[in-house]
Amino acid sequence: MLSEPNINPAPSETGLAPKTKGLNSFTLKIMAIIAMTCNHAAYIFYSHLPYAPRCVLLAVGGLTFPIMAFLLVEGYVHTSNLKNYALRLLAFALVAEVPFWLFLGHEGNVLFTLLGGLVILWIADHVEEPWLRAILILTITLITWVCDWGSVGPVLVLLFYMLRERPWGIALAMLLPIGIGLYSTLGYFVEALNQGSWRNLPFVLYYALGNTAAIPLLMAYNGARGPSLKWFFYVYYPAHIAVLGIIHLLVFGDMPRLMVG
């Protein structure tokens, strides 16, 4: 969602031209926006949705963060001005926190998580002392614990960066959120077996289907940028949360029941 390669098409870091087939960064951004909207609609309207739409919306929503984290790494690798990139993330994270806090959860929104990942990438590349580098990365990771996607978010960003040149690097990196996600929802399987209730299946599908489906999409990335509408993507994040929240308020006469945080 936030990738900012500065040429189109951009050569890869290995010097090879991007593939002509596959998905460019613009297409991945569109997928992330659709998935993000589905995910937030599921949370904001959760108590009013039938069971099947909950499953579908959250399964699709699981695509969102892996794509955003992957494109953040692309942005870091290709951006011509890292300082401006970070400042844009910070500015829109602050703006987005108002609707996020009102309608989604009492924690830092995902742009803060991505900003933490961006800072970690810079630390990994520019801090020479291993002990200081480790301490700084650990500190940023712990800080993001209070943000959407928690400390898993920036660690996934770092894994995408470290494994980006390996053939199965994306799949290996995705083992982290999928594994942690399925472990965190293990209780729902126990509930289903003991009580015969699958009411929490939508949250399992977020990881089992959504996160897993992100792997082939990211592996299909061809290294090209495609059309550039970066300001639209920045503005859309806080705007769509506000619109969904206001719709809930107008239709149901109350604030959404917070599902996050």
Stockholm file with secondary structure:
# STOCKHOLM 1.0

chainA/1-261         MLSEPNINPAPSETGLAPKTKGLNSFTLKIMAIIAMTCNHAAYIFYSHLPYAPRCVLLAVGGLTFPIMAFLLVEGYVHTSNLKNYALRLLAFALVAEVPFWLFLGHEGNVLFTLLGGLVILWIADHVEEPWLRAILILTITLITWVCDWGSVGPVLVLLFYMLRERPWGIALAMLLPIGIGLYSTLGYFVEALNQGSWRNLPFVLYYALGNTAAIPLLMAYNGARGPSLKWFFYVYYPAHIAVLGIIHLLVFGDMPRLMVG
#=GR chainA/1-261 SS CCCCCSSSSCCCTTSCCCCSSSBCHHHHHHHHHHHHHHHHHHHHTGGGSCHHHHHHHHHHHTTHHHHHHHHHHHHHHHCSCHHHHHHHHHHHHHHHHHHHHHHTBSSBCHHHHHHHHHHHHHHHHHCCCHHHHHHHHHHHHHHGGGBTTTTHHHHHHHHHHHTTTSTTHHHHHHHHHHHHHHHHTHHHHHHHHHHCCCTTHHHHHIIIIIIHHHHHHHHTBCSCCCSCCHHHHHHHHHHHHHHHHHHHHHHHSSCCCCCBC
#=GC SS_cons         CCCCCSSSSCCCTTSCCCCSSSBCHHHHHHHHHHHHHHHHHHHHTGGGSCHHHHHHHHHHHTTHHHHHHHHHHHHHHHCSCHHHHHHHHHHHHHHHHHHHHHHTBSSBCHHHHHHHHHHHHHHHHHCCCHHHHHHHHHHHHHHGGGBTTTTHHHHHHHHHHHTTTSTTHHHHHHHHHHHHHHHHTHHHHHHHHHHCCCTTHHHHHIIIIIIHHHHHHHHTBCSCCCSCCHHHHHHHHHHHHHHHHHHHHHHHSSCCCCCBC
//
